[in-house]
Amino acid sequence: ETQFKTKQPNEIVYEFKKFADYYNETLNARSKEIYSLRYLPDKVFWKSVLTTAKKENFKEFDQLCKELRKLYYSYWIAGFTTAKTRDLSLNLVKLIKERKSVTVIREQINRKMKGDNVLDNVGRNLEEDVYENSWLKPLLILIEYGQTDESVFIEYSRKLHVDHILPEKWEAMDYWKERWAKEDTSRWLNRLGNVTLLSGRKNIKASNNEFPKKKKIYKGKGLDGTTGFEISKRILDEREWTVEEVKERQSWLIKEVGRILDIKLSESS
């Protein structure tokens, strides 16, 4: 009653309808940044910020999307819950309504991330075992988006799999035992450098195979042609899959995360 007592009912309904339109326009935008945000576990904050930006005709909307992607993905990878960004998200809504620029918003985000030591946590978590993390598949999709300018959008579903290049059941094959020591597999099996995106159909075929056979499956033929994922096509250029290839791929993937999210990550061996 306090909020609406000076307004006519038809004005309230109209404003609500416009806000709903802005919400739908934001959610359904054909934008890689927004598609990336759709993979986040909690969607209420970024939707609130971007819908407000639409309503307020925020001039730097695309750049705002990139800043939000940096913010929420960094906190997710760093291991923080959504509650950690709650107050900042509400403040971003306030800044947008006050007509502040994206530069001011970026400064707020960077200050918050620095205070929470987010980037150190991101760098550490990317270097460790990643396979069981909920953010792994969305992160690989994010990197995939960074490889092309084409407007190809990836649906997050059970049909999309993460494949171990060095397979989980490597010990069952002489091929892998001849090339990998147990100590190295313990360290690198579930690391970022040893995983890639595949369709479920190809992943089932590739699964626990030798590397040459995996490459043939990745390449495919006929209707089941070469994998469409650019980050997986890169593997076709490798002659072997040893510790060195995993290290090189991991270094490249982490650099891509830094480039795409526009964050500075330190590398470790």
TAVENKA-V794069 format. One record per backbone hydrogen bond with DSSP energy under -0.5 kcal/mol. CO is the residue of the C=O (numbers start at 1). NH is the residue of the N-H. Records with the same first field share a line. If there is no record, write none. Layout:
CO: NH / NH
This chain:
1: 5
4: 7
8: 11 / 12
9: 13
10: 14
11: 15
12: 16
13: 17
14: 18
15: 19
16: 20
17: 21
18: 22
19: 23
20: 24
21: 25
22: 26
23: 27
24: 28
26: 29
29: 31
31: 35
32: 36
33: 37
34: 38
35: 39
36: 39
37: 40
41: 43
43: 47
44: 48
45: 49
46: 50
47: 51
48: 52
49: 53
50: 54
51: 55
52: 56
53: 58
54: 57
58: 61
60: 64
61: 65
62: 66
63: 67
64: 68
65: 69
66: 70
67: 71
68: 72
69: 73
70: 74
71: 75
72: 76
73: 77
74: 78
75: 79 / 80
76: 79
81: 84
82: 85
83: 86
85: 89
86: 90
87: 91
88: 92
89: 93
90: 94
91: 95
92: 96
93: 97
94: 98
95: 100
96: 99
101: 105
102: 106
103: 107
104: 108
105: 109
106: 110
107: 111
108: 112
109: 113
110: 114
111: 115
112: 116
113: 118
114: 117
117: 121
118: 122
119: 123
120: 124
121: 125
122: 126
123: 127
124: 128
126: 192
130: 133
133: 136
134: 138
135: 139
136: 140
137: 141
138: 142
139: 143
140: 144
141: 145
142: 146
144: 147
145: 148
150: 152
151: 153
153: 155
155: 157
157: 160
159: 161 / 200
161: 163 / 198
163: 165 / 196
165: 167
167: 170
169: 172
170: 173
173: 177
174: 178
175: 179
176: 179 / 180
181: 185
182: 186
183: 187
184: 188
185: 189
188: 191
190: 130 / 131
191: 194
192: 195
194: 165
196: 163
198: 161
199: 203
200: 204
201: 205
202: 206
203: 207
206: 209
207: 209
210: 214
211: 215
212: 216
213: 217
214: 218
215: 219
216: 220
218: 227
221: 224
223: 225
224: 221
228: 230
229: 232 / 233
230: 234
232: 235
233: 236
234: 237
235: 238
242: 246
243: 247
244: 248
245: 249
246: 250
247: 251
248: 252
249: 253
250: 254
251: 255
252: 256
253: 257
254: 258
255: 259
256: 260
257: 261
258: 262 / 263
263: 265
